[in-house]
Amino acid sequence: MGFTLPYPTFSSVSKARKYTLNDLFVHLDHRRKGVASTLLSEVVRHALSNGAVRLHLETEASNSSAQNLYDSEG
């Protein structure tokens, strides 16, 4: 249905692990069904369980769907 690519990194400023979510993709047939939200929640759960203090999200300025998802998830 979809996938994510979270990459663990380390912040020397906060001296802690952080994650960068490089990609979150949902197949067209499964969009608008909560799949992206579930994937994002799992990335957050995984990052927290591995001691991350931050999750960095980035998207194209024109990708309003992703921006709306990220905003809605806080």
Buried (B, 14 or more C-beta within 10 A) or exposed (E): EBEBEBEEEEEEEEEEBBBBBEEBEBEEEEEEEEBBEEBBEEBBEBBEEEEBEEBBBEBEEEEEEBBEBBEEEE
